[in-house]
Amino acid sequence: MLQYMYNNQDITIDILMKIEHVVRILAEKLNKTFDEILKDFYKSRTFKSLKNPQSGMWAESAEFIADEFERE
């Protein structure tokens, strides 16, 4: 399993939970299924930034990240 570290701390669960929350927000907002949004999200620049611990995106709110995805 992939592990995400930031300042020697494991933030993997934080990132995974953030992904789930963002996708749920987008699915509801865009009236699409969770799986449809998840597939699109995994292809996005926002997801690439989120999974890079150095970007700090993982520390942002799920609403902020969802907005970033929609701006792409």
N, CA, C and O atoms as a GROMACS GRO file, in nm:
protein
  288
    1MET      N    1   0.084  -0.119   0.000
    1MET     CA    2   0.000   0.000   0.000
    1MET      C    3   0.088   0.124   0.000
    1MET      O    4   0.193   0.129   0.063
    2LEU      N    5   0.041   0.222  -0.072
    2LEU     CA    6   0.111   0.349  -0.080
    2LEU      C    7   0.099   0.423   0.053
    2LEU      O    8  -0.006   0.422   0.117
    3GLN      N    9   0.208   0.486   0.094
    3GLN     CA   10   0.207   0.560   0.219
    3GLN      C   11   0.250   0.703   0.192
    3GLN      O   12   0.347   0.727   0.120
    4TYR      N   13   0.177   0.798   0.249
    4TYR     CA   14   0.208   0.940   0.233
    4TYR      C   15   0.265   0.992   0.364
    4TYR      O   16   0.206   0.973   0.470
    5MET      N   17   0.380   1.057   0.354
    5MET     CA   18   0.448   1.108   0.473
    5MET      C   19   0.466   1.260   0.460
    5MET      O   20   0.492   1.312   0.352
    6TYR      N   21   0.452   1.328   0.573
    6TYR     CA   22   0.479   1.472   0.579
    6TYR      C   23   0.546   1.500   0.712
    6TYR      O   24   0.491   1.469   0.818
    7ASN      N   25   0.664   1.559   0.708
    7ASN     CA   26   0.742   1.586   0.830
    7ASN      C   27   0.752   1.462   0.920
    7ASN      O   28   0.730   1.469   1.041
    8ASN      N   29   0.784   1.350   0.857
    8ASN     CA   30   0.801   1.222   0.927
    8ASN      C   31   0.674   1.171   0.994
    8ASN      O   32   0.681   1.087   1.084
    9GLN      N   33   0.559   1.219   0.951
    9GLN     CA   34   0.431   1.169   1.004
    9GLN      C   35   0.351   1.108   0.890
    9GLN      O   36   0.346   1.161   0.779
   10ASP      N   37   0.288   0.996   0.919
   10ASP     CA   38   0.205   0.928   0.820
   10ASP      C   39   0.072   1.001   0.807
   10ASP      O   40  -0.005   1.009   0.902
   11ILE      N   41   0.047   1.055   0.688
   11ILE     CA   42  -0.078   1.127   0.662
   11ILE      C   43  -0.166   1.052   0.561
   11ILE      O   44  -0.258   1.109   0.502
   12THR      N   45  -0.136   0.925   0.542
   12THR     CA   46  -0.209   0.845   0.444
   12THR      C   47  -0.359   0.846   0.470
   12THR      O   48  -0.437   0.871   0.378
   13ILE      N   49  -0.400   0.821   0.592
   13ILE     CA   50  -0.544   0.817   0.622
   13ILE      C   51  -0.608   0.953   0.602
   13ILE      O   52  -0.724   0.962   0.560
   14ASP      N   53  -0.534   1.059   0.630
   14ASP     CA   54  -0.586   1.195   0.608
   14ASP      C   55  -0.617   1.218   0.460
   14ASP      O   56  -0.722   1.271   0.424
   15ILE      N   57  -0.525   1.176   0.375
   15ILE     CA   58  -0.544   1.194   0.231
   15ILE      C   59  -0.658   1.106   0.180
   15ILE      O   60  -0.741   1.153   0.102
   16LEU      N   61  -0.663   0.982   0.223
   16LEU     CA   62  -0.771   0.893   0.180
   16LEU      C   63  -0.908   0.943   0.223
   16LEU      O   64  -1.003   0.939   0.146
   17MET      N   65  -0.917   0.991   0.346
   17MET     CA   66  -1.044   1.045   0.394
   17MET      C   67  -1.083   1.172   0.319
   17MET      O   68  -1.200   1.196   0.291
   18LYS      N   69  -0.983   1.253   0.286
   18LYS     CA   70  -1.009   1.377   0.212
   18LYS      C   71  -1.061   1.344   0.073
   18LYS      O   72  -1.154   1.409   0.025
   19ILE      N   73  -1.002   1.244   0.008
   19ILE     CA   74  -1.049   1.203  -0.125
   19ILE      C   75  -1.195   1.161  -0.119
   19ILE      O   76  -1.276   1.204  -0.201
   20GLU      N   77  -1.228   1.080  -0.021
   20GLU     CA   78  -1.366   1.031  -0.007
   20GLU      C   79  -1.462   1.148   0.015
   20GLU      O   80  -1.570   1.151  -0.046
   21HIS      N   81  -1.426   1.243   0.099
   21HIS     CA   82  -1.512   1.358   0.128
   21HIS      C   83  -1.529   1.446   0.004
   21HIS      O   84  -1.640   1.488  -0.026
   22VAL      N   85  -1.420   1.472  -0.066
   22VAL     CA   86  -1.426   1.556  -0.186
   22VAL      C   87  -1.515   1.492  -0.292
   22VAL      O   88  -1.599   1.559  -0.352
   23VAL      N   89  -1.498   1.363  -0.314
   23VAL     CA   90  -1.577   1.294  -0.415
   23VAL      C   91  -1.725   1.293  -0.378
   23VAL      O   92  -1.810   1.309  -0.465
   24ARG      N   93  -1.757   1.275  -0.252
   24ARG     CA   94  -1.897   1.280  -0.209
   24ARG      C   95  -1.957   1.419  -0.233
   24ARG      O   96  -2.071   1.430  -0.280
   25ILE      N   97  -1.883   1.523  -0.202
   25ILE     CA   98  -1.930   1.660  -0.226
   25ILE      C   99  -1.958   1.680  -0.375
   25ILE      O  100  -2.064   1.730  -0.413
   26LEU      N  101  -1.863   1.640  -0.458
   26LEU     CA  102  -1.878   1.660  -0.602
   26LEU      C  103  -1.990   1.576  -0.661
   26LEU      O  104  -2.064   1.622  -0.748
   27ALA      N  105  -2.005   1.453  -0.614
   27ALA     CA  106  -2.112   1.366  -0.665
   27ALA      C  107  -2.249   1.427  -0.637
   27ALA      O  108  -2.337   1.426  -0.722
   28GLU      N  109  -2.264   1.478  -0.517
   28GLU     CA  110  -2.392   1.540  -0.482
   28GLU      C  111  -2.415   1.668  -0.561
   28GLU      O  112  -2.524   1.692  -0.613
   29LYS      N  113  -2.312   1.750  -0.568
   29LYS     CA  114  -2.323   1.879  -0.636
   29LYS      C  115  -2.348   1.864  -0.786
   29LYS      O  116  -2.426   1.938  -0.844
   30LEU      N  117  -2.280   1.767  -0.847
   30LEU     CA  118  -2.288   1.748  -0.992
   30LEU      C  119  -2.391   1.643  -1.033
   30LEU      O  120  -2.407   1.614  -1.152
   31ASN      N  121  -2.460   1.586  -0.933
   31ASN     CA  122  -2.563   1.486  -0.958
   31ASN      C  123  -2.511   1.368  -1.041
   31ASN      O  124  -2.573   1.325  -1.138
   32LYS      N  125  -2.394   1.319  -0.999
   32LYS     CA  126  -2.332   1.202  -1.062
   32LYS      C  127  -2.305   1.099  -0.954
   32LYS      O  128  -2.313   1.128  -0.835
   33THR      N  129  -2.272   0.978  -0.997
   33THR     CA  130  -2.242   0.875  -0.899
   33THR      C  131  -2.103   0.895  -0.840
   33THR      O  132  -2.017   0.961  -0.898
   34PHE      N  133  -2.084   0.837  -0.723
   34PHE     CA  134  -1.954   0.842  -0.657
   34PHE      C  135  -1.846   0.787  -0.750
   34PHE      O  136  -1.739   0.847  -0.765
   35ASP      N  137  -1.874   0.673  -0.814
   35ASP     CA  138  -1.775   0.609  -0.902
   35ASP      C  139  -1.741   0.695  -1.024
   35ASP      O  140  -1.626   0.699  -1.066
   36GLU      N  141  -1.840   0.763  -1.079
   36GLU     CA  142  -1.814   0.851  -1.194
   36GLU      C  143  -1.719   0.964  -1.155
   36GLU      O  144  -1.622   0.992  -1.225
   37ILE      N  145  -1.748   1.027  -1.043
   37ILE     CA  146  -1.665   1.138  -0.997
   37ILE      C  147  -1.527   1.089  -0.958
   37ILE      O  148  -1.427   1.153  -0.990
   38LEU      N  149  -1.520   0.976  -0.889
   38LEU     CA  150  -1.391   0.922  -0.847
   38LEU      C  151  -1.301   0.897  -0.968
   38LEU      O  152  -1.182   0.930  -0.966
   39LYS      N  153  -1.356   0.840  -1.072
   39LYS     CA  154  -1.280   0.814  -1.195
   39LYS      C  155  -1.225   0.945  -1.253
   39LYS      O  156  -1.108   0.953  -1.289
   40ASP      N  157  -1.310   1.047  -1.261
   40ASP     CA  158  -1.266   1.177  -1.312
   40ASP      C  159  -1.165   1.243  -1.218
   40ASP      O  160  -1.067   1.303  -1.263
   41PHE      N  161  -1.189   1.231  -1.089
   41PHE     CA  162  -1.100   1.294  -0.992
   41PHE      C  163  -0.959   1.235  -0.999
   41PHE      O  164  -0.860   1.308  -0.990
   42TYR      N  165  -0.950   1.104  -1.015
   42TYR     CA  166  -0.819   1.038  -1.024
   42TYR      C  167  -0.738   1.084  -1.144
   42TYR      O  168  -0.616   1.071  -1.144
   43LYS      N  169  -0.802   1.138  -1.245
   43LYS     CA  170  -0.734   1.186  -1.366
   43LYS      C  171  -0.695   1.334  -1.356
   43LYS      O  172  -0.629   1.387  -1.446
   44SER      N  173  -0.735   1.400  -1.250
   44SER     CA  174  -0.722   1.546  -1.242
   44SER      C  175  -0.589   1.594  -1.186
   44SER      O  176  -0.517   1.522  -1.117
   45ARG      N  177  -0.559   1.718  -1.217
   45ARG     CA  178  -0.441   1.785  -1.159
   45ARG      C  179  -0.462   1.806  -1.009
   45ARG      O  180  -0.367   1.801  -0.931
   46THR      N  181  -0.586   1.828  -0.971
   46THR     CA  182  -0.617   1.848  -0.828
   46THR      C  183  -0.580   1.723  -0.749
   46THR      O  184  -0.522   1.734  -0.641
   47PHE      N  185  -0.612   1.606  -0.801
   47PHE     CA  186  -0.576   1.481  -0.732
   47PHE      C  187  -0.425   1.466  -0.725
   47PHE      O  188  -0.372   1.427  -0.621
   48LYS      N  189  -0.355   1.497  -0.833
   48LYS     CA  190  -0.209   1.488  -0.833
   48LYS      C  191  -0.149   1.578  -0.726
   48LYS      O  192  -0.054   1.541  -0.657
   49SER      N  193  -0.205   1.696  -0.713
   49SER     CA  194  -0.159   1.789  -0.610
   49SER      C  195  -0.193   1.737  -0.470
   49SER      O  196  -0.111   1.746  -0.378
   50LEU      N  197  -0.313   1.683  -0.454
   50LEU     CA  198  -0.357   1.632  -0.325
   50LEU      C  199  -0.268   1.518  -0.276
   50LEU      O  200  -0.238   1.510  -0.157
   51LYS      N  201  -0.227   1.431  -0.364
   51LYS     CA  202  -0.146   1.317  -0.321
   51LYS      C  203   0.002   1.351  -0.307
   51LYS      O  204   0.082   1.265  -0.270
   52ASN      N  205   0.040   1.475  -0.335
   52ASN     CA  206   0.176   1.522  -0.312
   52ASN      C  207   0.178   1.594  -0.178
   52ASN      O  208   0.136   1.709  -0.170
   53PRO      N  209   0.226   1.530  -0.073
   53PRO     CA  210   0.222   1.591   0.060
   53PRO      C  211   0.289   1.729   0.068
   53PRO      O  212   0.249   1.812   0.149
   54GLN      N  213   0.388   1.752  -0.014
   54GLN     CA  214   0.459   1.880  -0.010
   54GLN      C  215   0.375   1.996  -0.062
   54GLN      O  216   0.405   2.112  -0.033
   55SER      N  217   0.270   1.967  -0.136
   55SER     CA  218   0.185   2.074  -0.190
   55SER      C  219   0.100   2.138  -0.081
   55SER      O  220   0.058   2.253  -0.094
   56GLY      N  221   0.074   2.065   0.027
   56GLY     CA  222  -0.010   2.117   0.134
   56GLY      C  223  -0.159   2.108   0.104
   56GLY      O  224  -0.241   2.145   0.189
   57MET      N  225  -0.195   2.060  -0.014
   57MET     CA  226  -0.336   2.049  -0.051
   57MET      C  227  -0.412   1.958   0.046
   57MET      O  228  -0.530   1.981   0.072
   58TRP      N  229  -0.347   1.856   0.097
   58TRP     CA  230  -0.412   1.762   0.189
   58TRP      C  231  -0.463   1.831   0.316
   58TRP      O  232  -0.553   1.780   0.382
   59ALA      N  233  -0.407   1.946   0.349
   59ALA     CA  234  -0.446   2.018   0.470
   59ALA      C  235  -0.564   2.115   0.444
   59ALA      O  236  -0.618   2.172   0.538
   60GLU      N  237  -0.601   2.132   0.319
   60GLU     CA  238  -0.712   2.220   0.284
   60GLU      C  239  -0.846   2.151   0.311
   60GLU      O  240  -0.850   2.029   0.328
   61SER      N  241  -0.951   2.228   0.316
   61SER     CA  242  -1.084   2.170   0.338
   61SER      C  243  -1.128   2.094   0.213
   61SER      O  244  -1.082   2.121   0.102
   62ALA      N  245  -1.217   1.998   0.233
   62ALA     CA  246  -1.271   1.922   0.120
   62ALA      C  247  -1.346   2.014   0.023
   62ALA      O  248  -1.341   1.993  -0.098
   63GLU      N  249  -1.412   2.114   0.075
   63GLU     CA  250  -1.486   2.209  -0.009
   63GLU      C  251  -1.389   2.288  -0.099
   63GLU      O  252  -1.417   2.310  -0.217
   64PHE      N  253  -1.277   2.329  -0.043
   64PHE     CA  254  -1.175   2.400  -0.121
   64PHE      C  255  -1.123   2.311  -0.233
   64PHE      O  256  -1.110   2.356  -0.347
   65ILE      N  257  -1.093   2.187  -0.201
   65ILE     CA  258  -1.039   2.094  -0.300
   65ILE      C  259  -1.143   2.066  -0.408
   65ILE      O  260  -1.108   2.058  -0.526
   66ALA      N  261  -1.268   2.051  -0.370
   66ALA     CA  262  -1.375   2.031  -0.469
   66ALA      C  263  -1.384   2.150  -0.562
   66ALA      O  264  -1.401   2.132  -0.683
   67ASP      N  265  -1.374   2.270  -0.509
   67ASP     CA  266  -1.375   2.391  -0.592
   67ASP      C  267  -1.257   2.393  -0.688
   67ASP      O  268  -1.272   2.430  -0.804
   68GLU      N  269  -1.140   2.353  -0.640
   68GLU     CA  270  -1.021   2.347  -0.727
   68GLU      C  271  -1.044   2.250  -0.842
   68GLU      O  272  -1.009   2.279  -0.956
   69PHE      N  273  -1.103   2.136  -0.812
   69PHE     CA  274  -1.133   2.038  -0.916
   69PHE      C  275  -1.228   2.098  -1.020
   69PHE      O  276  -1.207   2.081  -1.140
   70GLU      N  277  -1.330   2.166  -0.975
   70GLU     CA  278  -1.427   2.225  -1.067
   70GLU      C  279  -1.366   2.336  -1.152
   70GLU      O  280  -1.412   2.359  -1.264
   71ARG      N  281  -1.264   2.404  -1.102
   71ARG     CA  282  -1.198   2.511  -1.177
   71ARG      C  283  -1.109   2.457  -1.289
   71ARG      O  284  -1.074   2.531  -1.381
   72GLU      N  285  -1.072   2.330  -1.282
   72GLU     CA  286  -0.984   2.272  -1.386
   72GLU      C  287  -1.048   2.278  -1.523
   72GLU      O  288  -0.988   2.234  -1.621
   0.00000   0.00000   0.00000
